[in-house]
Amino acid sequence: MNTDIRNEHWSIHEWQNQIDELLEVSDQPHALFNINEDDTREYDAIFLGGGAGGRFGSAYLRAMGGRQLIIERWPFLGGSCPHNACVPHHLFSECAAELMLQRTMAGRLWFQDLTGVVTSIKDVVDVFRKGRVGPHAIMNYQSKEQLDLEYVLNAEGTIIDPHTVEVAGRRFKAKNLVLGLGARAQMLTCPGAHLKGIFSYESLVEDLDYEPGNTVVVIGGSKTAVEYGCFFNATGRRTIFVVRTELLKLIHDLETRGFVIDRMKEQGIEIWEGSEVEHFTDNGHGHVASVQIRTPDGIQTVHTDFVFAGLGETPNSEMASKVLGVKIGAKNEVLVNPQLQTSVPHVYAIGDLIGGPMEMFKARKSGTYAARHIMGEEIAYDPQDWPDFMHTHYEVSWMGLSEEAARAQYENIITIKMPPDTPDGLDVALPASDRTMLYAFLEPRMSGFQKLIIDEASRRVVGAHHVGYGAKDSFQYLYQLMKQGLTIDQLGDMDELFLNPTHFIQLSRLRAGHRKLKNL
Ligand code: KPC
């Protein structure tokens, strides 16, 4: 069944009800067509996939006067972010931060004693599952009523050729095809990996239908594994990370990484590095009962009914490779040039489909850059470096060089740190700001860590690192300034919103008067 919704003008709440219903009956084909049949122009582009890349690319192309069409298999636009990736992970990370505060302050002020209390994982997953159609509905409403985009939802598009896609019994033609088919969670392959109770970020929010027991095994040592693992730990469960090499290699600054890992260990997290899962055993009903793990000290068996695999993602490049013959890289990613063009004329690829970094900014930017190229602009996009972040129980943000890389690259490096290097170590009441005030006063070693890295000769900021809360927002702007050559003097001349999470402006001002810079 297909429904023409061009003349429907649903409110966000009405959209929520529609999406809820369509998600409930996902086995019955029911496409929603929002096509402007009055527009007789040929489409400039079909965006196959309505995630962040397809949506932003479409909006940009439409804004430039072009005609676009999005074809999306889910009943909503926005892709994996609001459905099973960034949005749930931020919800879980916020819970981890709240629970760590609650547990740390237990028995003091108004905080309840949570000693021995294990809080529900399933309840939080249910909160997400119930609420996620809210953002979904906003994406659909905004795209139709405010951005005037054309789209087909809730139907899988099939590529016919570089100019043609078939969806729900109709064929659409365009001058160009933009592939934004996303990526999927990498699966384990060892014996028993098919058992129930072994989750990825995708299956967790779809399939969790029981309350996990008190032991969790997390496989992987990078962003997804750590972000979910810290939440499970914060609920009061024994949490073991099984990491093939080392934990959190993506945080290059060793001091920052050390602070992050030490605080994870303080929360009771067990980190088994140099270790790999050999197999899982069945409890007799198709559910995981235990995990056999090869560690540097021999085989260990952990009894658990709940395993989380955070192994990274694989681009969904199969259809494009098979039907169109687009060239694929070693990690299954569709290869593109700086204009986002694939090896096949008139076929572009954007977002997670083109490989790492599988981050929102790249999905959105690559979509808009492809649109601009299609509309005749000269552009080049090469996502080489970017400000980055992740969550443990804290928010960790970084940009530019690590201290080690900066020292290798420049003759003299100056650092400005909080807490400073003193015999007191971390046990001092700074940094302190929003969401770290209670730690600063009651558990100072937990109040965070921050470091600014400056090339002495040019006085330029070349790196910054932050563990605490609220710095992500400043880093996305600070990074632009850093790329433009921001000096310690210019940073110190800014007006800070006191108390602010990074303290960098005030500390730079204290040192900026020195012709010969010193550490602080
Ligand atoms: C939190 C949020 O922005 C919802 S998910 C975004 C999807 S999109 O706007 O298409 O990048």
Residues whose N, C-alpha, C, O or C-beta is under 5 A from the ligand:
A	BS01	KPC	G51 A52 R55 G78 C81 P82 P135
